[in-house]
Amino acid sequence: MEKIQSYLLREVISSNSSEAYSLWKKSHLGENKDGKIRYSFPEALFLVEKNKMSVFSGNREISEKDLMRKLQKYDKKIQVKYSVFRDLRNKGYIVKTALKFGAEFRVYEKGKKPGEEHAKWIVFTDYESNKTSWHEFSAKSRVAHSTKKNLLLAIVDDEGDITYYEVRWLKP
């Protein structure tokens, strides 16, 4: 497969190449919107790292390092989000954004497809060194419960290792 050529225009990374459509159908990377495949920042970084995509700004190709730097201007948490996204994708999960839920991601069980099944988890990411109040934890838990998903907290430590905590509601 040829590399996908995509373009960064303000806060949007998109492509209308046949390779982009093919990968979207096969691997659920990107979203078919307005006649183009639009990529979340973590998706684009993942594809660039895997050498499956080139991102251009105008006529100039953006290096992986420069792309991360540019994306940090729009999303201060992109590094922690990307670490978690990459880890989950490498483990075989389909990972999509969850902005409408106020979370970073929604994650589908292996073998389940967006549009055909509902995501099992809603994911919030953070660094181990950051503190979360009970109020914030409760709000995240309520979002997961109200969307009928399990809460998955992805905590990244100083070495870049990720620990996942699944939170579910139980009725005794």
HELIX and SHEET records of a PDB file:
HELIX    1   1 SER A   18  SER A   27  1                                  10    
HELIX    2   2 PHE A   41  GLU A   49  1                                   9    
HELIX    3   3 GLU A   64  TYR A   74  1                                  11    
HELIX    4   4 ILE A   78  ASN A   90  1                                  13    
HELIX    5   5 LEU A   99  PHE A  101  5                                   3    
HELIX    6   6 TRP A  134  SER A  146  1                                  13    
SHEET    1   A 6 GLU A  31  LYS A  33  0                                        
SHEET    2   A 6 LYS A  36  TYR A  39 -1                                        
SHEET    3   A 6 VAL A  12  SER A  15 -1                                        
SHEET    4   A 6 ILE A   4  LEU A   9 -1                                        
SHEET    5   A 6 MET A  53  SER A  57  1                                        
SHEET    6   A 6 ARG A  60  ILE A  62 -1                                        
SHEET    1   B 5 ILE A  94  ALA A  98  0                                        
SHEET    2   B 5 ALA A 103  TYR A 108 -1                                        
SHEET    3   B 5 TRP A 121  TYR A 127 -1                                        
SHEET    4   B 5 ASN A 150  VAL A 156  1                                        
SHEET    5   B 5 ILE A 162  VAL A 167 -1                                        
END                                                                             
